[in-house]
Amino acid sequence: MSDVRIVAKAMDDIADDWHWVLLRDAQELEPRLYYAQQVGTGCGLLISSTPQHVRLFDMGAPSEPTCPPCLESGGGAVMREAEAVAALA
């Protein structure tokens, strides 16, 4: 399994920023559905520390995050299914 990085919103983020959302040790089960061992953001928000199903929804994400700390962390290899919101299934 590999890590997947996308531009997405963390559903409980009160600032409503777009983040680098990191799916750790993720396996794609079907289009836009992943099983990830851990889910967090580039700026350090921990969304889930336990294995989760993560479904991506197209919400018109920008090509880069709007969260300043995520921008500072750099882009690296980005999955260009970037127009998505990560929601734990």
C-alpha positions in Angstrom: 0.0 0.0 0.0 1.1 3.6 -0.6 0.4 7.0 0.7 -2.1 9.2 -1.2 -2.1 13.0 -1.0 -5.1 15.1 -2.3 -6.4 18.6 -2.0 -9.5 18.2 0.1 -11.5 19.6 3.0 -11.4 18.1 6.4 -15.1 17.8 7.2 -14.8 19.1 10.7 -12.4 22.0 9.9 -14.1 25.2 11.2 -11.8 27.4 9.2 -13.2 25.8 6.0 -9.7 25.6 4.4 -8.6 23.3 1.7 -5.8 21.0 3.0 -3.3 18.5 1.8 -5.2 15.4 3.1 -2.9 12.4 3.5 -4.2 8.9 3.3 -1.4 6.7 4.9 -0.9 3.2 3.6 -4.0 3.6 1.4 -5.5 1.0 -0.9 -8.0 2.0 -3.6 -11.0 -0.3 -3.3 -13.0 1.3 -6.2 -12.9 4.7 -7.8 -12.9 7.4 -5.1 -13.1 4.8 -2.3 -9.9 4.1 -0.2 -9.0 2.1 2.8 -6.4 4.0 4.8 -4.5 3.1 7.9 -4.4 6.7 9.1 -5.9 10.0 7.7 -4.4 13.5 8.5 -3.5 16.8 6.9 -0.2 18.4 5.9 -0.6 20.9 8.7 -0.9 18.3 11.4 -4.7 17.7 11.8 -5.3 14.1 12.7 -8.6 13.0 11.1 -8.3 9.4 12.1 -5.6 7.4 13.8 -7.4 4.1 13.1 -8.0 2.3 9.8 -10.9 3.9 7.9 -12.8 3.7 4.6 -12.4 7.2 3.0 -14.8 8.2 0.2 -13.9 11.2 -2.0 -16.6 13.6 -3.3 -16.0 16.1 -6.1 -16.4 19.5 -4.6 -14.4 21.7 -7.0 -11.2 21.8 -5.0 -8.4 24.2 -6.1 -5.1 22.7 -7.4 -3.4 23.8 -4.2 -4.6 24.0 -0.6 -5.7 27.4 0.9 -4.4 26.4 4.4 -1.2 28.4 5.0 0.6 25.7 7.0 -0.3 23.0 4.3 1.1 25.3 1.6 4.3 25.6 3.6 4.6 21.9 3.9 4.9 21.6 0.1 3.0 19.6 -2.5 5.2 16.7 -3.4 3.5 14.0 -5.5 -0.2 14.9 -5.7 -3.0 12.7 -6.8 -4.8 14.8 -9.4 -8.1 13.5 -8.3 -7.7 16.7 -6.4 -11.3 18.0 -6.7 -12.5 16.1 -3.7 -13.6 16.2 -0.2 -12.5 13.4 2.1 -15.2 12.0 4.2 -14.9 8.9 6.4 -17.3 6.3 5.1 
